[in-house]
């Protein structure tokens, strides 16, 4: 079963509003309607556009699809997150979805109904409780689709809806590449079980970046402080600087200033467009801890020969 990018099918951005989505669908429907279109594969393209609009036209379905979209690439075999079990895996259905694809059916199940047929009924039971969990990850883990084991407690209720106990549950969760600090990931059906035939609750994971010993985070960019001796700033040098994936050689020009920032493109964090931000290297002058008489004499000689007043502007 291949993943379908419904935004790509309609030719809109994932941030498009309802009006834009509706207009894009109408344009494609007019162009590819089998009764009037002479375009090649018009019927298939019309069905794709109708399916995409069915998935994106309502806020609930769109939110559900957006949760899955992080895990797939258009036209590529689809492997969902934990809890994905093929047809009806996210929609809890498996009902007939008319002319729509298996991919659509597997998400929305009984809520997808072809080109406007009647919806299947839902259970009258009580939906299970959602579970909220903070998931700390290392910065390195945000660069690739790594799986991470998550263990948590889920509440159990009796038939009257009363809380009776907690049980432990563990999942291997695929962390989408480019995830950001504070981002909330929804795993449908992985929360508390429903009561009286009701649907399971959801698990919500809030991503938290663990503090890094070398890097600070500034949006999609990273900042590292580079300690330098005063003479390295004055004379220039080449220094090996660590990154999240290795090391780079950085040339520090002669006459560089304390606190000055240099940047290395493509060594920051991954963004949603699949590109990496900058690594900003902040220069920091570090004085020797101890100076003997000979070294002090050299500093005094330098002070005389340089004839430099760093506070000259104060007197102007």
C-alpha positions in Angstrom: 0.0 0.0 0.0 1.5 3.3 -1.1 1.4 6.6 0.8 -0.7 9.4 -0.7 0.3 13.0 -0.2 -3.2 14.6 -0.5 -1.7 18.2 -0.4 0.5 17.3 -3.4 -2.4 15.8 -5.3 -4.4 19.0 -4.9 -1.4 21.2 -5.5 -1.6 23.1 -2.2 0.7 23.7 0.7 0.1 21.9 4.0 -0.7 25.3 5.5 -3.5 26.0 3.0 -6.8 27.1 4.5 -10.2 25.5 3.8 -11.1 28.0 1.1 -7.8 27.3 -0.8 -8.3 23.5 -0.6 -11.9 23.7 -1.8 -10.9 26.0 -4.7 -8.1 23.6 -5.7 -10.4 20.6 -5.6 -13.1 22.3 -7.7 -10.5 23.3 -10.3 -9.2 19.7 -10.6 -12.7 18.3 -10.6 -13.7 20.4 -13.5 -10.5 19.6 -15.4 -10.7 15.8 -14.9 -14.4 15.0 -14.6 -14.8 11.8 -16.8 -17.9 13.2 -18.5 -16.2 16.1 -20.0 -12.4 15.6 -19.8 -10.3 14.3 -22.7 -7.2 14.2 -20.6 -5.2 11.0 -20.3 -6.1 9.1 -17.0 -8.8 11.7 -16.3 -10.9 9.3 -14.3 -8.0 8.2 -12.0 -7.0 11.8 -11.5 -10.6 12.8 -10.7 -10.8 10.0 -8.1 -7.5 11.1 -6.6 -8.6 14.7 -6.3 -12.0 13.6 -4.8 -10.2 11.4 -2.3 -7.8 14.1 -1.3 -10.6 16.6 -0.8 -12.6 14.1 1.3 -9.5 13.7 3.6 -8.8 17.4 4.0 -12.2 19.1 4.0 -13.0 18.4 7.6 -10.9 19.5 10.5 -11.0 16.1 12.2 -10.0 14.0 9.2 -7.3 16.6 8.3 -5.8 16.5 11.7 -5.7 12.7 11.6 -4.1 12.6 8.2 -1.5 15.3 9.2 -0.4 13.0 12.1 0.3 10.3 9.6 1.9 12.4 6.9 5.1 12.7 8.9 5.7 9.0 8.3 5.3 8.7 4.5 6.5 9.9 1.1 4.2 10.2 -1.9 4.1 7.0 -4.0 6.4 5.1 -1.6 5.3 2.0 0.5 3.8 3.2 3.7 4.8 2.1 7.2 2.9 3.9 9.9 3.8 4.5 13.6 3.0 2.1 16.4 -0.6 1.2 16.4 -0.9 1.1 12.6 -2.4 -2.2 11.5 -3.4 -1.6 7.9 -7.1 -1.2 6.9 -8.9 0.7 9.6 -5.8 0.9 11.7 -6.3 4.6 12.5 -10.0 5.0 11.8 -11.2 1.9 13.6 -13.3 0.9 10.6 -12.7 -1.4 7.7 -16.1 -0.3 6.3 -16.6 -0.1 2.5 -15.1 3.1 1.3 -16.4 3.0 -2.3 -14.0 4.1 -4.9 -11.4 5.4 -2.6 -8.0 3.8 -2.2 -6.8 1.2 0.4 -4.7 3.9 1.9 -7.7 6.2 2.5 -9.7 3.2 3.9 -6.9 2.2 6.3 -6.9 5.7 7.9 -10.5 6.6 8.1 -12.3 3.2 8.0 -16.0 3.7 8.7 -15.7 7.5 8.3 -14.6 7.3 4.7 -17.6 6.5 2.4 -16.6 6.9 -1.2 -18.3 9.7 -3.0 -20.8 10.7 -0.4 -22.5 7.5 0.8 -24.0 7.1 4.2 -21.6 6.9 7.1 -21.4 3.7 9.2 -22.6 4.0 12.8 -20.2 4.3 15.7 -20.2 2.5 19.0 -22.2 4.2 21.7 -19.5 3.2 24.3 -17.3 5.6 26.1 -14.0 6.6 24.5 -10.9 5.8 26.5 -8.8 8.5 28.2 -6.0 10.2 26.4 -2.5 9.9 27.8 -0.1 12.8 27.8 3.7 12.1 28.0 6.8 14.2 27.7 9.5 12.4 25.6 13.1 13.7 26.0 15.3 13.1 23.0 18.9 14.0 22.2 19.6 16.5 19.5 21.2 13.8 17.4 18.0 11.8 17.4 16.1 14.6 15.7 18.2 14.2 12.5 16.8 10.8 11.4 13.8 8.6 11.7 15.0 6.8 14.8 12.8 4.5 16.9 12.7 5.1 20.6 11.3 2.9 23.3 8.6 4.6 25.4 7.1 3.2 28.6 4.1 4.7 30.3 1.1 4.0 32.5 -2.4 3.8 31.1 -5.5 3.9 33.3 -8.0 1.1 33.3 -11.7 1.6 34.0 -14.6 -0.8 34.8 -17.9 -0.9 32.9 -19.2 2.0 35.0 -16.3 4.2 33.9 -14.6 4.1 37.3 -10.8 4.1 37.5 -9.7 0.7 38.9 -6.0 0.4 38.2 -3.0 1.4 36.0 -1.1 -0.9 33.6 2.3 -0.5 32.1 2.7 -0.2 28.3 5.7 0.0 26.1 6.0 1.1 22.5 8.8 1.6 19.9 8.0 5.1 18.6 9.4 6.3 15.4 10.6 9.9 15.9 10.0 11.9 12.7 13.2 13.6 11.3 13.0 17.3 11.8 10.9 17.1 15.0 11.1 20.3 17.1 11.3 21.0 20.8 7.7 21.2 22.2 6.2 19.5 19.1 3.2 17.3 20.0 2.9 13.9 18.3 -0.4 11.9 18.4 -0.4 8.1 18.4 -4.0 7.2 17.8 -5.5 4.4 19.9 -2.5 4.0 22.1 -4.1 5.6 25.2 -6.5 4.0 27.7 -8.9 1.4 26.4 -12.5 2.4 25.8 -15.5 1.3 27.9 -18.5 -0.6 26.6 -17.0 -1.0 23.1 -15.9 2.7 22.8 -12.7 3.6 21.0 -9.3 3.7 22.7 -7.9 7.0 23.7 -4.8 8.5 22.1 -1.3 8.9 23.3 0.2 12.4 22.9 4.0 12.8 23.1 5.4 16.2 23.7 9.0 16.3 22.4 11.6 17.9 24.7 15.2 18.3 23.7 17.6 17.1 26.3 20.3 19.7 27.3 23.5 19.2 25.2 26.9 19.6 26.8 28.2 21.5 23.7 25.3 23.0 21.8 22.5 25.5 22.5 19.4 25.6 20.3 18.1 28.7 18.6 15.2 27.6 16.3 16.7 25.4 13.6 20.2 26.7 14.4 22.8 25.5 16.9 25.3 27.6 18.8 28.6 26.4 20.2 31.1 28.5 22.1 34.7 28.2 20.8 37.4 29.0 23.4 40.4 30.7 21.9 43.7 32.1 23.2 44.1 35.9 22.8 46.9 35.3 20.2 44.7 33.0 18.2 42.2 35.8 17.8 44.9 38.3 17.0 46.9 36.1 14.6 44.2 33.9 13.2 44.1 30.1 13.4 42.3 27.0 12.1 40.4 25.0 14.7 38.6 21.7 14.6 35.0 22.3 15.7 32.5 19.5 16.8 29.1 19.2 15.1 26.2 16.8 15.7 27.5 14.4 13.1 31.3 14.8 13.2 33.8 17.7 13.0 34.6 20.6 10.7 37.7 22.7 10.3 37.0 26.4 10.9 39.3 29.2 9.9 39.4 32.1 12.3 40.6 35.2 10.6 43.3 37.4 12.1 41.9 40.2 14.2 38.7 38.4 15.1 36.9 39.8 18.1 35.8 38.2 21.4 32.0 37.4 21.2 32.1 37.4 17.3 29.9 34.8 15.6 30.9 32.7 12.6 28.5 30.4 10.9 28.7 27.0 9.1 25.8 26.2 6.8 24.1 22.9 7.0 25.3 21.8 10.4 22.3 22.9 12.4 19.0 21.0 13.1 16.8 19.5 10.4 13.7 21.6 9.5 10.4 20.5 8.0 11.7 21.1 4.5 14.4 18.5 5.0 17.2 21.1 5.2 19.5 21.8 8.1 20.1 25.1 9.7 23.3 26.9 10.6 25.9 26.1 13.3 26.9 29.4 14.8 30.3 29.4 16.4 30.7 32.1 19.0 34.3 33.1 19.6 35.4 33.4 23.2 38.8 34.7 24.4 40.2 32.7 27.3 43.2 34.0 29.3 45.9 31.7 30.6 45.2 30.8 34.2 48.8 31.4 35.3 51.6 33.7 34.1 55.2 33.6 35.3 57.4 36.7 35.3 58.7 36.0 31.8 55.2 35.8 30.4 54.1 38.9 32.2 57.0 40.8 30.8 55.9 39.8 27.3 52.4 41.1 28.0 53.9 44.4 29.2 56.0 44.7 26.1 53.0 43.9 23.9 50.9 46.6 25.7 53.6 49.2 25.0 54.1 48.3 21.3 50.5 47.9 20.5 49.5 51.3 21.9 45.9 50.2 21.9 43.1 51.8 23.9 39.9 49.7 23.9 38.0 52.5 25.5 39.1 55.2 23.2 35.4 56.0 22.2 34.6 56.9 25.8 36.7 60.1 25.6 35.1 61.3 22.4 
